[in-house]
Amino acid sequence: MDDLEKVPLIAAEVVGGALLVLVTLGAVLLGFMLLRRRRLSASAPSLTCGLREQGRNRWRSSFIRMGTHEMDCFSVTRLGLKPVHSWTRGDLEVSTPVAASGFVPGVADPVAVVLTVPGSEDAYELAIERSAYPALRSWTESGPPRPNSVV
């Protein structure tokens, strides 16, 4: 066998090995993202949503976790376990829902609400499914359990 006949075989092995590495890395990354989402949403009710700063055009694919004392927003595409934004339950003000403008990834029949905190200039728009709005409104209007309260 000549050296020239070995070249295509070696090139094919290199390309095949590189593809195998890429597919393996992709599967590991996808598995990590799914496990991350499961871990973050297991401790409290969560909703798929879109989030953007008020006045911006692009919705970012996210999900919110409504905990006992705060609502945390996590980016779907981030690898970290810390929230992108966090709002304290008693401080958060939620506007009435309006039809969401533009395409909101991952959210069917979206409505948008404005999230504000008194005394802060930051305002965010949150797009959630119309059927999920009552859960968000109920969470904001109810209070967390107080210490020494009997439930």
C-alpha positions, 0 to 999 in steps of 0.5 A: 500500500502506497503512502498516497492511499493511506492519506484519505483513510487518515483524513477520514479518521481525523474527521470522524474523530472530530465529529464524534467529539463534537456530538459527545460534547453537544450531548453532554451540554444538552444533558447539563442544561436539562438537569440544570432546569430540573434542579432549579425548578424543583424547589418551587413553582416555575413558568417558562417566560420571555424577559426584556428590559422595558423599551427593548425589542428582543425577548430573552428566553427564560423561566421564573421560579416563584419561591416563598420570599422572592421570584428568580428569573433564569436564562435558558441559555446560561450555564450558571445556577444563579438567577439573572434577576431576582425580585423580593415578593413584598416589593414587586409590583406587577402591571395588568397584562397586555398582549405581548408585542413581537415573537416570544420564544417558547411561550404560546399565547403570550401576555406581557406584564411590567415588573417594577420595584418602588424606588428603583428605575429598573423596569422589566417586561415579562411575557408568560402564557395567558393561562399562567397569569393567574398563578403569577398574580396569585403569587404576588398578592398572597403573602409568604408564611410568617414565622410562628404562623399556624397553617 
